[in-house]
Amino acid sequence: MDASASKATEQPPPKERIAYSIHEAADMLGVDYFSVYRLIQRGKLKACRALRGKFLISKTELFRLLNTE
């Protein structure tokens, strides 16, 4: 098998995420969905609304929360 054939069968590297849903953030933090939602409501975690009103939380915002708690 030549190099071009092996590259065709390799999977592309996973793309790095820059934002996560509330459910994904809760899984990453090891807490309940509603705990993350309350953090957003209280202003302790910044989130933006995406399409159809879905909240997105940036990866840097999650790291900021983890470093301050």
C-alpha positions as CSV (number, residue, x, y, z in Angstrom):
1,M,0.0,0.0,0.0
2,D,1.4,3.4,-0.9
3,A,1.3,6.6,1.2
4,S,-1.6,8.1,-0.8
5,A,-3.8,5.1,-0.2
6,S,-3.1,5.0,3.5
7,K,-3.9,8.7,3.9
8,A,-7.3,8.1,2.2
9,T,-8.2,5.5,4.8
10,E,-7.1,7.5,7.8
11,Q,-9.6,9.5,9.8
12,P,-9.2,13.2,9.9
13,P,-8.2,14.6,13.3
14,P,-11.1,15.6,15.5
15,K,-11.9,19.3,15.4
16,E,-11.4,21.2,18.6
17,R,-14.6,22.5,20.1
18,I,-14.8,26.1,21.2
19,A,-18.3,26.0,22.7
20,Y,-20.5,23.5,24.5
21,S,-24.2,23.1,25.3
22,I,-25.4,23.2,28.9
23,H,-25.7,19.4,28.9
24,E,-22.1,19.0,27.6
25,A,-20.8,21.5,30.1
26,A,-22.6,19.8,32.9
27,D,-21.0,16.5,31.9
28,M,-17.6,18.1,31.8
29,L,-18.0,19.7,35.2
30,G,-19.6,16.6,36.7
31,V,-22.8,18.4,37.8
32,D,-26.4,18.4,36.9
33,Y,-27.9,20.4,34.0
34,F,-29.8,22.7,36.3
35,S,-26.7,23.5,38.3
36,V,-25.1,24.9,35.1
37,Y,-28.3,26.7,34.2
38,R,-28.4,28.3,37.6
39,L,-24.8,29.4,37.3
40,I,-25.8,31.2,34.0
41,Q,-28.8,32.8,35.6
42,R,-26.8,34.1,38.6
43,G,-24.1,35.5,36.3
44,K,-21.3,33.3,37.5
45,L,-21.0,31.6,34.0
46,K,-21.3,33.5,30.8
47,A,-23.3,31.9,28.0
48,C,-24.6,33.1,24.7
49,R,-27.8,32.1,22.9
50,A,-27.4,30.3,19.6
51,L,-30.0,29.3,17.1
52,R,-33.5,28.4,18.5
53,G,-32.5,29.9,21.9
54,K,-30.0,27.2,22.8
55,F,-27.3,28.3,25.2
56,L,-23.7,27.9,24.3
57,I,-20.8,28.1,26.8
58,S,-17.3,28.8,25.5
59,K,-14.4,26.5,26.5
60,T,-12.5,29.5,27.9
61,E,-15.5,30.4,30.1
62,L,-15.6,26.8,31.5
63,F,-11.8,27.0,32.3
64,R,-12.3,30.4,33.9
65,L,-15.0,28.9,36.2
66,L,-12.8,26.0,37.1
67,N,-9.8,28.2,37.9
68,T,-11.8,30.6,40.2
69,E,-13.8,28.0,42.2
